[in-house]
Amino acid sequence: MNEPQNFRALVESASARHETFGRQLAFLTQKEDITRATTTVNAIRQGTYKSVPTDESIQWTAWLAGISDEVAFRAAGQPIPGPPLAEELPPVVGNVPRKRERPRWTC
């Protein structure tokens, strides 16, 4: 399977996979409790979408197209998000004592 080369191609892949267009694609996401405006989907398909897609938009489009998030982020020209910072920190970080307040000297 060829990877989509841009975000528009990614949405077209989703349309082809489900054999439907903007409104129906938006309805498919609503079944998963994801709200997407039909106008946004149509703007992407028509090449008039001017915004930078959010991570969430890229992820729902990947889900609709049946491809991995990594492929979708590359197609959208966006960096692939890593794990949350808290997952990257070693467990000992939670054991660091709070900074003590310095005594205030008065003269």
Secondary structure as the mmCIF struct_conf table of DSSP 4:
data_model
#
loop_
_struct_conf.conf_type_id
_struct_conf.id
_struct_conf.beg_label_comp_id
_struct_conf.beg_label_asym_id
_struct_conf.beg_label_seq_id
_struct_conf.end_label_comp_id
_struct_conf.end_label_asym_id
_struct_conf.end_label_seq_id
HELX_LH_PP_P HELX_LH_PP_P1 ASN A 2 PRO A 4
BEND BEND1 GLN A 5 ASN A 6
HELX_RH_AL_P HELX_RH_AL_P1 PHE A 7 HIS A 18
TURN_TY1_P TURN_TY1_P1 GLU A 19 GLU A 19
HELX_RH_AL_P HELX_RH_AL_P2 GLY A 22 GLN A 30
TURN_TY1_P TURN_TY1_P2 LYS A 31 ASP A 33
HELX_RH_AL_P HELX_RH_AL_P3 THR A 38 GLN A 46
TURN_TY1_P TURN_TY1_P3 GLY A 47 GLY A 47
BEND BEND2 SER A 51 SER A 51
HELX_LH_PP_P HELX_LH_PP_P2 VAL A 52 THR A 54
HELX_RH_AL_P HELX_RH_AL_P4 ASP A 55 ALA A 65
TURN_TY1_P TURN_TY1_P4 GLY A 66 GLY A 66
HELX_RH_AL_P HELX_RH_AL_P5 ASP A 69 ALA A 76
TURN_TY1_P TURN_TY1_P5 GLY A 77 GLY A 77
HELX_LH_PP_P HELX_LH_PP_P3 PRO A 79 PRO A 81
HELX_RH_AL_P HELX_RH_AL_P6 LEU A 85 GLU A 88
BEND BEND3 LEU A 89 LEU A 89
HELX_RH_3T_P HELX_RH_3T_P1 PRO A 91 ASN A 95
HELX_LH_PP_P HELX_LH_PP_P4 VAL A 96 TRP A 105
#
